[in-house]
Amino acid sequence: MIGFEIGASLAGLVIGIVCGLVPLVFGIRMGQLRAGVLGFLACAGSGFLCGFLGGLPMIVLSTAVVISYAYVNKQDPFTSLLRIEDVNFEETRGEFFLRQMAALGNAARASWQALVRNKAGFLGFCGLVFFILLTTVGPLFVPLETSPQMDRRAPGARTLFQGPSQEYPLGLDWQGRSVLSHIVHGGGALIATAIVAGLIATAIGVVLGSLAALLGGWPDQLLSVLANFILTIPQFPLLLVLASTLSLNSNLALAFLFASLNWPSLMRAVRAQVLSLRERDYIEAAFALDLGLWHIITREVFPNMVSYVAVNLIFSIRAAMYGIVGLVVLGLVPIREPDWGVMIFLGRQQGALFNPNAVSMLLSPILAIALFQLSLVLFSRSLEEIFNPRLRTGL
């Protein structure tokens, strides 16, 4: 079975510390000790939570931010205070690297300012950070209970269900296990699967939509017909049919299933956007210079659509999570604990709907899913400011 295992670990902390030495060294050499220390802590924390997946990208980002604080372009007469006749516009590879890193760091700092400025978006960001910490760091402090705990039955009770108490803040489930332990351990795989499904669906929609608009002719007609055909079929009933006929024994297969059904709407929107951008002078100039289709898509077209694509990614993740939980609750995918959807399924199977002491077993995963979705929606408001310069006035 293929899964998505992301969690805090000592090995990840070591990886993060090693990665954090890079921005720390840059900070010391450039006289930006505070930025270097913050970059070191960011790499250590990211590596601790996600290992290489968090440590390596954070090296680039934190180092770029450190460089952006101290970088001065010596070729720019406005920043170097040189006379125009004294400026040498040739640059070495090292200078080119520093200039690109400084640009990335400035973009990251502007994005953070946009994120903090939008209160609702920042609240959503904090909510996402909370769930990331809950599913990665939480398991280190809350052990998972998998076996029945018969000794926890209250005197005179007919079931092991118990409501919230001081010892068990979210109560006990039908086997006397702590609901809190399953909340902490049950969100990681669900969130990771939804994110992967959203990323795949977004990538497919952007690539196919751009190709359809830029190539035109029969490729455009074929892709448009395929997208329209998928859109005309009710998605969840189709999902039920596919889930009942296919073998979905891995989270990766489940993510690909959702991605295969969620790309058409984005593809149509991207196609319309690219058809509009195609008439711009710089796109026609790129075609005239024969820069290549991949260059035109990634360097000329995509930057003008990144705001819409980023927001659509959020809603693709949201739809994928609801779809996964729906399939689990209906019992159409393998039941694997711990999982928020499985908690709802088992609670319904074991009569939690009719037992007042079992309400927390159903409400806890439902509220966790709802709050995560709310955080995504609120966070999308900040993404609009981050990627749309017209909304960043006054920063």
N, C-alpha and C positions, 0 to 999 in steps of 0.2 A: 504494500500500500504506500503510495506517495503522498506525503503530507507537507505542510509548511510549518517547520519548527523554528520559531523565533522566541528567544527568551533570555533573561539575564543569566550570566554565568561568570565564574572567576576567570575562565580562559578569555571570554570576551572583554573583561576589564583589562587584562594584560595586553590584549590587542589594541584596545583603545588608548592605553597609556603609551604604548610604543608609537601609535599614530599621532598622539598629541605632542610628541617631541618635535615634530616638524613645524607646526605653527609657533610653538614655544621658542624654538631656535630663531625663526624668522623675526619674532617679536623682539628678542634680545638684541639681534643684530641691527634691527631698524629703530631701536629705541622706543618700541611700543610694547613695554613689558605687560601692561594691563591687558591689552588685546591678545598678546601671546598666551598669558595665563588663562584667559577666558577661552581661547581656542583649544588649549590643552584640556581644560575641563570639559568642553563640548565633545572633543574626540573621545575622552575617557568615558563619559556618560553614554555616548552613542555606541561605542564599542561594547560597553558593559551590557547594553540592552539588546543589541543586534549582531555582535561579533563583527566579522569582516563586512557584512552588509551595511553596517552603520559606521564603522571606523574609517574605512577607505574613502567613501564619499565626503565624510566630514573633514578629512585631511585637506582636500581641495578647497572646500568652502571656507573653513576657518582660516587657512593660510591666505586665501584671497582677501578675506576681510582684514587680516593683519597688514597685508601689503597695501591695501587701499588707504589705510590711515597715514602711511608714510610716503607713498609713491608720489614723485614729482616728475612729470614728463619733461625731460631736458630738451626735447625737440620742439616743444610748444613754447613760442615766445611769450605767451600770456601767463604761463605758470613759471617759467624759468627766468623771466625778466631779461632775456637776451634780446639783442637787436635782431631784426629779421635777417640781416645779411650775415650774422654770426651763427644762425641756426643750421645745423647739419641734419637733413631729414633722413639720412641713412641710419639704420639701427641694427644692432647685432641680434642674434637669436635670444640671448639673455634679456636684452631690453624689450624685445617683442614679447617674451614670456611674462615679464613683469607688467607690461602694459595691459596684456590680456587678463592677467590675474587681478590687477587693480580694477579693471572694468567689471569683472565678475563680483569682486568685493563690494564695489559701489552699488551694483544692482541688488546684492543681498541686503545691504544696509537700507536701501530705499524700500525694499520689500518689507523688511521688519518694521520700518516706520509706518508703512501703509497698513500693516497688520495691526499694530498697536492703535493706530488712529481710529479704525473702525471698531467700536466697542462690541457690537454684536459679533463681528467676525473674530475678534480676539477672544470673546467668551467661547465661541465654538472651537477655536484653537486650543484653549485651555481644557475643554472637554475632551478633545482628541488626545491630548497629552495625558490626561487622567486615565483614559482607557488603555493607552499604550503602557503606562506604568502598571496599571492593574493587571494586565495580561502578561507582562514580562517580569516585573519585579515582585508582584504579588505572590506568585507561586513559591518564592523563596521564604516567605513568612507564613503562608497559609498552606499546610500540607493537604494533598488531595485525599479524600476518603472514598474508597472504592468498595469496601466490603460492608455488609449490613452490620449495624450497631444495635443488637437486640437489647443490650443492657440499658439503653436510653429510654425505653418505654416508660411513660409516666404511670404511676399507680392508678389502676382502674381504667386506663385508656385501652381502646380496642385496636388502635393502629399506632405506628411509630411516628406519625405526623405530629409536629409540634410547632406552635407559633413562635415568633421572635422572643428571645429572652436575653438576659445579660450574658449568659454563657454562649448562646448561639444567636447572634444578632439578626440573622435572617431565618431562623428556625431550622427544623429538620424535615427531610423528605420522607418518602414512603418506606425507606430502609433505615431510617434513623440517622442518616448521614447529614453533615452540615451543608446547608444550602449555600452558605458563603464560600465554602471550598470549591463548589462546582461553578459558582459565578466567577471566581477568580481564575480557575483553570479552564473554563469552558468557552471563553471568548476569543482566544488566540487564533485557533484554526478557522473559526467562522469569519473573523475580521480579515485574516490573511487571504482566505479564499475569495471573499468579496472584492478585496483590493486587486488581486490578480485578475479576476474576471473583468473588473472595470478597466484595468490597464489594457488587457487584450482586446476588449471590445472597442475601446477608444483608438488603439493603434490601427485596428482593421478599418474602422470608419474613416479615420483621417487619410490613410493611404489609398483606400479604394475611392473615396470621394474626390481626392486630388487627382488621381489617375483618370477617373471618369471625365472630369472637367477639362483637364489639360490635353488628353488624347482625343476626346470626342469620337464621333463615328460609331462603329459597331461596339467597341469596348464600353463606351458610355451607355449605349442602349442596353447591352447585356447586363451591366452592373445595375442599371436603374430598374430593369425588369425583375432581377433577382431580389433587390431591396424591396420593391413594391410587393412582390409575392410574399415575402416573409412578413411584411407589415400588415397585409390583409388577413393573416391568420391570427386569431386570438392567442396571445403569447403564452399565458399561463396554461390553458388547455393543451397547447402544443407541447409545452414543457412537461406536463403530466404524462402525455403519450410517450415522449422521448425517454423520460426517466423510468417509465415502466418497461420499456423495451431494451434500453441500453444498460450495460453493466457499469455502474458508477462507483467503483471501488476505491477511488482516490479523489482527493480534493482537487488535483490538477484537472482530472477529467470533468469534474463538476464545474470548474471555472471555465473550461473551454466550451462546455455546453451552454452556459449563460452568455458567454461572449459571442457565440455563433448566432444568438437570437437578438442581441442588444445593439449590434452595430448598424443596422439599416437606417434608423432615424438620424444618427449622427452623420452617416455617409451622405444622405440627401442634403442635410444642412451644410456640410462641408462642400459638397458639389456646387451648391448655389453660391456660397461665399467665393469659391475659387473662380467660378464663371464671372463673377463681378470683378474680382481682382485681375483676371486675365486681360481685361481691357486696359489696365493701367500701363503707363508708358514704360515703367521699369521692368515689368514682366515681358512686354514685347521686345524690349532691348535685350533681356536675358535670352529669349528665343533667338533673336537675331545674332547674338554673339555665340550661339550654340554652346551654352554653359552646361547643358545636360539636364535631363528631366529630374534626376535626384537632387541636384543643386537647386533647381528652381523650386522644388517642393519644400526642401528643408531650409533654405536660406532666404528665399524671396516670398513664398506664399505662407508657410506655417507661422512665422513670427506675427503676421497680421491676423491670425486666427487663434492664437494661443489662449486668449482670454476665454473665448467661447469653448474651446476644447477642454480647458482646465475645469470650468464649471460643469461641463457635460460629464467629465470623468467622475466628479463627485456624485452626480445623480446616477451614473452607471453603477458605482459601488453601492449606492443606496438600493437600487432596484435588485442587484444581485443578492444582497443580504436578505431582502424580503423574500426573494424567490427560493433561496436555499432553506430558510426557515420554514417556508410553506411546504416544500418537499419533505423536510424532516418531520414536520407535524403530521403530515398525511402518511408517513411511513413508506415513502417511495424511494428512499436512499438508505444505505446501510446505517443502522443505529450504532453510533460509537460515542461512548462517554469519555470525558466530560464535554458537553456542548450545550449552549443555551437553548437551541432548538430541541435537542433531545430532552431537556428538562421539561419543556412544555408538553412534548409528546408523552413522556412517561407520567407526568402529573395528570394529564387527561385520561390516560389508560388506567391509572390507579385510583381514580375517583376523587382527585383533588378538587374538582369543581363542586363537590357536594360535602366537603369537609371544611369547616371554618378554620381549623388549625392548619390546613394545607394551603391556604391562600398565598402565603409567601413563596411557596415553591413555584407557583405559576406567575405571580406578579413580579418576582425578582428578575427572571430572564426577560420578561416583557418590558419592564422598565429599563433594563440595561440596553436592550436593542433600541428602544424608543429614544433614549438619551443619546446613544451613539449616533443615531440618524439625525437627531436634532443638532448635534454638534457638527455633523457634516454640512447640513444646510446652512447653519450660521457661518461656518468657515468659508463657504462658497462666496459669501458677501465680501470678505476680505480679498479673495482671489480676484474678484472683478477689479478692485482698486490696484492690486499688485501688477496685473498684466495689462491694464488699460490706462495709459498715461493721462488721458483726459479726465480721469477720476482722481488723479493724484495731485491736483492743484492745491497749493497751500502747504505741501509737505516741506 
